[in-house]
């Protein structure tokens, strides 16, 4: 019988497609989220958020191409919850991103919710609650996505995952009201009681001589950045935040809250000695250092269990590797000049009742996108205090962040990673695009999704808006999220209206929680530009109140020429009555409001 060769190409394509389908799997996690009790530092047992009756939480795992289904059953009894899968772009599934009142309603206690998405990014990630500052109560753990086509495949013998974190003895529902309160006029963030490695202390890692280990390290903490070093061993960095890099040798690395770094360590041939490794909390972030605080967490590379575990050696100075110098393995070149520039100034100020300046809209922002028609392109519909910026599809966006504060801030963008094209040293001042020394951008800028801004310095980030969705940009110090260091990127809203369908179980969570899910930020379904009834932030503290204060994020100006926009972030800096008055008048001028007489008393 004769065979027609003309069918072979089609058959071959079908076979390849079938093989690809067979290789991709559906990975299902059933998460019953409840309170358990835990004592990871051996000093204090406390209520902790567990999954399926256990804590520490499971490390999530998948392979590139897999579909991941997470069935959440909230049985906390006293709190809503959500899950955010940090660093995953959620291409085409922005409704699965997880921030409460941004891409979904909080999941009420007693309710169920399904996250369903495909992972197409290899690397080191993590998952955590993104609801009311909840994740430091324990709802956080690594999420590892294996890459069968890794450029470093075959160059190591074993993989080891390690989380670093800070730890508090009090629950967040106790700490947050004490922190965001006008009785805390200096805005001092609560200092953690301990540092943890893999949610414990005195971690031991068994190793064999003459082998290369692939370490994936994740900072799942709420506040403290961590300096990390391995005595007697260098690290070879090959990945940060899910982006492969050219190999880079480091003696010490720094992980801000939410950052990840993967590296090789090759062990010695001599097994007569075990070696300490240390994660040391960045105490420059703390207003005070309690006398009993041990800011170091020590682990050991154990070559021989019969040998002692030596104390770590004293370190004269903390000199971390500069991650800005990393080169991405794929050599993605510098993106073209931006079509839209957003400038954010981090300042710190006080508000009248100690509350944050970012306020959650009554309707989740994504649901406002889907229910406001053509007005979805107008940032007004999302509420003044969601600090929303509307981005056109595929345009190049540049974010400039000027730090007028004296602390570090690890900034994270949902839905994307970004090219970090400029970062100043400390005390360098604001970014000046006319200063040629500040715009000498790298040919192949490093990319990551979380980047540390230095005190009184600046960073410049660039990305392409090629992922329609609603994405937060915020400092990942959880206290600063609670305070309001948040902006919202509304990307290609009209495209979202044509392509996105919200699962019914997501709307069910809103209905059970009595949260509206149509209309603008004020839940107005008749006039989308009428924001009466929307949640608002209080005015700054009146003259005569204790100086220096609690925080927030003040919206100063939206949409200037050529897409230039500015937000001003406030928090902890002295501001006298004259400065407050001038700032209020400046904002009024930007918004074309009528200025009151200078003698008018401000309340």
C-alpha positions, 0 to 999 in steps of 0.5 A: 500500500502506498503512503502519501508523504505529503501528510508527514509534516502535518503529522510531525507537527501534531506529534510534537504538539501532543508530546508538549501536552504530555510533558506539561502537567497540572500541579494541584495544591489543596491549602486549608489555611488555619491557625496553628502554634509554633515556636521557631526561635525557641523563645516564644510560642505563638499563634501562626498561620499554617497550611493543612495543620502544619507550619513551616509551610510546604515549598511549592514546586512546579516545572516550566509549562505546568498549570498550577491549581491552588484550592484555598479554603480559609478556615482562619475564623477571624481574618480574610486572606489571599495568596500572591505568587511573588515574581510570577508575571501571571501573563493573561491571568492578572486576576490570579495575582492575589493582592486584596482589593486590587485583583480580587476581594479578600477570601472570607473565613469559611470560603473557598477560592481557586488560583489557576495559572500556567508557569512559564518562568523558571527560577526562584520565587515565593508565595505569601498572603497579600492582605492586611499585612498578614504574611509575617504571621507565617503565611509565606514560603518558597516557590521553586520552578524547575527549568529542564532547559536551564543554561546551567543544567548539569553543572551542579550535583545537588540543589538546596533551598534556604529561606531567610526571614525575620520573626515577630512574637506578636501577631500582626493584628496586634502590631499594626494598630500600635504602629499605624497610630498617632501615639507612635509619632516617630513612625518607628517600625516594630523590630523583630525578635529573631532571625530564621533560616528555613523557619528555624535556628541552628540550621545544618546542611549536610554536604559532601567533599568536592561537589557543587551545590546549587543554593536557592536563597529567598528572603521571605521576611517582613522588614529586615534585609539580610547580609549572607556569607559562607565562611571559607567558601565563595558564591557564584551567582547565576540567578536573581529573581528568576533571571539567569545571570552570567556567573559572578563571584561573591563573598557576601550578598545582600537580600532585601525583603522579597529578593532571591539569589541563586548561586553555586558553592563548590565544597572542599576536598578536606572533610576535617572542618565544618563551616558556619554560614550567617544571615545577618539582619540589616540593623540600619533599618531599625530605629532602636536595637533591643539589648537582647536582640541577636540579629544573626542567624547561623547555619553550618555546612556539615562535612563531618557530623562528628566534628564540632560546629564552630562559632562564626568568625567576627566580621569587620565590615559588611561589604556585599556584592553589588547586584547592579553589576550583574549581566543577564544571561540572555543579554537583553539590551537596554530598552528604548527611550520611554513613552511614559515616565513616572517619577516617585519621591519617597518623603515621610510625613504625618497624617491627621489620625496616623492612618496610611495615605494609600487607601483601598478602593471599595471595589477591587481595581481590576473589577473597576477596569472591567466594569467602567467601559471607556472610562477605564482609561481615566485614572480618576475612576480608580480613586485618588488614593489608589495612586493609579497610573494608566499604561498603554499596551506595549509602551516603554515605561520608566519609573524614577524613584527618588529617596528623600528618606534616610532608610533603604526601600526594596521596591517590587513591581508585580506582573513584570521584572524591570531593567535596573538602569541606574542606581545611585550611591547613598546621599547622591540626591534626586535623579537629574536626567540632564546630568550625563554622569547619571544617564550612562546606562548599561548596555545589558541592564540587570533585571529583577522584580525587587530592587533596593533603593539606597538612603537619599539616593535614586533608582531608574527602572524601565520595562515594557507594558506587554502584560495587560493587568492591574499591577502594584508597585510598592516597597516590600517592607511590609510595614511600609505597605501597611503605611501606604508606599504603594502605586497601581499600574493599570495596564491596557485596560480596554484590552483587559475588557475584551480578553479577561473573564473572572471566575465565578468563585472569585465573585463569590468571595466578594458576595460573601464578604459584602464587597461590591465588585462593579463600578468605580473606586466608590462603587458608583455604577452610574457615573464613573467619574463621581468618586463621592463616597470613596475611601480617602486619607486624612490631611496632614497633622495640624500645626502643634502636633508632635513633629516627625511621624507616621506615614503615608503616600500623598498623591501630588500630581497625575498626568503631566505633559508627555505622560510625565506623572509624579507621586510623593510618598510621605513618612518619617521626616520633620515638617514644620507648619510652614513646610506643611502649608507650602506643600499643601499649596503646591499640591493645590497648584498642581491640581489647579485648585483655588488657593486659600488665603495664607492666613487660613488655618489648616485642620 
